[in-house]
Structures are given as structure tokens and as C-alpha cells.
Amino acid sequence: MEAQEDLSRIMGVRHMLGT
């Protein structure tokens, strides 16, 4: 289960995009 790391990265990218 390595989805937590992906989620953390996606969350950061989302914040950077401003979504």
C-alpha cells in the first residue's frame, strides 16, 4: 500500500495548481 505517498504528492500538486 504505497498510495499515501502518492496522495501526499497529489495533494501538494493540487495546492500548487490552486485547486
C-alpha distance matrix in Angstrom:
0.0 3.8 5.7 7.6 9.4 10.3 11.5 13.5 15.0 15.8 17.3 19.4 20.6 21.5 23.5 25.1 26.1 27.4 25.7
3.8 0.0 3.8 5.5 6.0 7.0 9.0 10.6 11.7 12.9 14.7 16.3 17.4 18.8 20.7 22.0 23.2 24.8 23.4
5.7 3.8 0.0 3.8 5.5 5.0 6.0 8.5 9.8 10.2 11.9 14.1 15.0 15.8 18.0 19.6 20.4 21.8 20.1
7.6 5.5 3.8 0.0 3.8 5.4 5.0 6.1 8.6 9.7 10.3 12.3 14.1 14.9 16.4 18.3 19.7 20.7 19.3
9.4 6.0 5.5 3.8 0.0 3.8 5.4 5.1 6.3 8.6 9.8 10.7 12.4 14.1 15.4 16.6 18.3 19.8 19.0
10.3 7.0 5.0 5.4 3.8 0.0 3.8 5.4 5.1 6.0 8.4 9.8 10.4 11.9 14.1 15.1 16.1 17.9 16.8
11.5 9.0 6.0 5.0 5.4 3.8 0.0 3.8 5.4 5.0 5.9 8.5 9.7 10.1 12.1 14.0 14.9 16.0 14.5
13.5 10.6 8.5 6.1 5.1 5.4 3.8 0.0 3.8 5.5 5.1 6.3 8.7 9.8 10.7 12.4 14.2 15.2 14.5
15.0 11.7 9.8 8.6 6.3 5.1 5.4 3.8 0.0 3.8 5.4 5.1 6.2 8.5 9.9 10.5 12.2 14.1 13.8
15.8 12.9 10.2 9.7 8.6 6.0 5.0 5.5 3.8 0.0 3.8 5.4 5.0 5.9 8.5 9.7 10.3 12.0 11.0
17.3 14.7 11.9 10.3 9.8 8.4 5.9 5.1 5.4 3.8 0.0 3.8 5.5 5.0 6.2 8.6 9.8 10.4 9.4
19.4 16.3 14.1 12.3 10.7 9.8 8.5 6.3 5.1 5.4 3.8 0.0 3.8 5.4 5.1 6.2 8.6 9.7 10.2
20.6 17.4 15.0 14.1 12.4 10.4 9.7 8.7 6.2 5.0 5.5 3.8 0.0 3.8 5.4 4.9 6.1 8.5 9.0
21.5 18.8 15.8 14.9 14.1 11.9 10.1 9.8 8.5 5.9 5.0 5.4 3.8 0.0 3.8 5.4 5.0 6.1 5.4
23.5 20.7 18.0 16.4 15.4 14.1 12.1 10.7 9.9 8.5 6.2 5.1 5.4 3.8 0.0 3.8 5.4 4.9 6.0
25.1 22.0 19.6 18.3 16.6 15.1 14.0 12.4 10.5 9.7 8.6 6.2 4.9 5.4 3.8 0.0 3.8 5.3 7.8
26.1 23.2 20.4 19.7 18.3 16.1 14.9 14.2 12.2 10.3 9.8 8.6 6.1 5.0 5.4 3.8 0.0 3.8 5.7
27.4 24.8 21.8 20.7 19.8 17.9 16.0 15.2 14.1 12.0 10.4 9.7 8.5 6.1 4.9 5.3 3.8 0.0 3.8
25.7 23.4 20.1 19.3 19.0 16.8 14.5 14.5 13.8 11.0 9.4 10.2 9.0 5.4 6.0 7.8 5.7 3.8 0.0
